[in-house]
């Protein structure tokens, strides 16, 4: 069936590296987004991958493998302010114009 | 300042009393969308609009209506709210379509008693 899966919760230590995975199953593919959402706030854009490979943007990197239906978000040099939910989203999941989000991964960064 | 605004931010109402949540963007965006967010379920798309007078159902459209009479506005209408529509609602817009970055409004927390 069609779905987007990501772990519910993760915990990491300040200064460490964490990888948040997202797997998806969809018949068509128009790329994959990652958004960050702090508690009580709106989601904000982190990255968009449409081709295979790793894209680096400062402390955050995002990887995509279309053949495996797999993406990950890599956060380096973790800071306390990185404690948030991370949402992966696939545009055009059921049709050409809709947007489907995973349930989100809540990351807690501890001192 | 480029932004998406929603009103009201908080609303407590009773079952069956019609309500409208407004959404407006000042970026001349074509694509607009409504989501609800519930614990453990993430963001689920309710309705979206590709442009003026063009709307379509998302994942969870039951119990909701929308309209897009002007490019900047995309109100969400609950004709007869029920307790299972208690949720956090977000409006979002993109410049042209689904492969563009979404800009989200601040959210509306709705409680239906």
Interface residues (C-beta under 8 A of the other chain):
Chain A: X8 X30 X31 X33 X35 X41 X42 X43 X44 X45 X48 X50 X87 X89 X91 X92 X94 X95 X96 X97 X98 X99 X100 X101 X102 X103 X104
Chain B: X31 X33 X35 X40 X41 X42 X43 X44 X45 X48 X50 X56 X58 X59 X90 X97 X98 X99 X101 X102 X103 X104 X105 X106 X107
